[in-house]
Amino acid sequence: MVFFNLLILNIVQFYRSEVRTFFNLDTKVKEPDRPNLFKCSGTINLGPSERPSAKPSDFVFLRIIGKGSFGKVYLAEHKTESIHFAVKVLDKKHILARNEVKHIMCERNVLLKNINHPFLVGLHYSFQTKDKLYFVLDFVNGGELFYHLQKEVRFSETRAKFYTAEIASALGYLHFNGIIYRDLKPENLLLDQEGHLVLTDFGFCKEGLIGTETTNTFCGTPEYLAPEIIRKEAYGRSVDWWCLGAVLYEMLFGLPPFYSLNVQEMYNLVLHSRLKIKGPVSSQCKNLLHKLLEKESNKRIGSNVQDFNEVKKHSFFKSINWDDLLNKRITPPFQPQLNGTCDLQYIDPQFTKESVSSSMSSFCDEKLSSSKQDIDNVFAGFSYTPPSSLD
């Protein structure tokens, strides 16, 4: 019977992945905060000076390791520094055509605020050419949490607890800095070489929300949307704690808590269906799931002024020493078996098998136009390098 149930769950997970692709369900849902919010009518300047010497030909672009709506992510080696990075390359025209300048600049700004948090991907610097934007990021090659979850169907409670604690720590850091993440899902969580989680993709973050301040943008990924977002109500940082509950549930049981192939039916289940615990877990785990997946946001754990401090005090995390966790002194329950820093075995082959254009390191090296008509004015302030790199 157990074997049969696991077989069915495997089939459902595979079908889920295929259906999501077919119906484009991995596309993030969004609506503007207010009319014309994303129209570009001037210079956006978000701070530190550009690095005028940086250019695409500084790198050897080795493999494609990811794709998005506006471009691709490459494994790239810096020619003179001999360091490997993940370089995210975005097309300016696509960004402008879809009125996404605010989100891209927000992603860059959020990356700048990650000074030294162990569970957030690090930005080394950013630069731009006439047509493209470049994020030079940490290369993390242990694979998406989604990849490992698909392969193993579900995790043990101990393993799920470890990942949940690291995610909660990252969310707490973002919240402390006035940032709501809003798009937590296994696809945005990577494992590093040691097996620690790294949160990535900050394009749907919302900045400047302190304490109980709210926003009302309808955005996220359908399976993980909190009830208040579906109801199009004003919401705050507690939407991230709902998402954490959904990811914890998926790690334990193989699918998100209210999953349906029909998106409208799924929304209805999120709003009106009782949470069903579909397997044996501890009473502490069950209690935390119910508190994270509380439909009334003001009753949800983490919704008060304590935020992360309330979450980490829950009995489910009694065995977690948070100082040890933050300093990576806890041995991860799973360590990727990697053969070096460039091992891509955990990266989806649909990306890595695609050929890298030979023109990647050359055709984009033209200087930025100084014309006021140039679209690059919209991205003023995008280019960034840490002050230490300018010494």
Secondary structure, 3 states (H helix, E strand, C coil): CHHHHHHHHHHHHHHHHHHHHHCCCCCCECCCCCCCCCCCCCCCCCCCCCCCCCCHHHEEEEEEEEECCCEEEEEEEECCCCCEEEEEEEEHHHHHHCCCHHHHHHHHHHHHHCCCCCCECCEEEEEECCCEEEEEECCCCCCEHHHHHHHHCCCCHHHHHHHHHHHHHHHHHHHHCCCECCCCCHHHEEECCCCCEEECCCCCCECCCCCCCCECCCCECHHHCCHHHHCCCCECCHHHHHHHHHHHHHHHHCCCCCCCCCHHHHHHHHHHCCCCCCCCCCHHHHHHHHHHCCCCHHHCCCCCCCCHHHHHCCHHHCCCCHHHHHCCCCCCCCCCCCCCCCCCCCCCHHHHCCCCCCCCCCCCCCCCCCCCCCHHHHHCCCCECCHHHHC
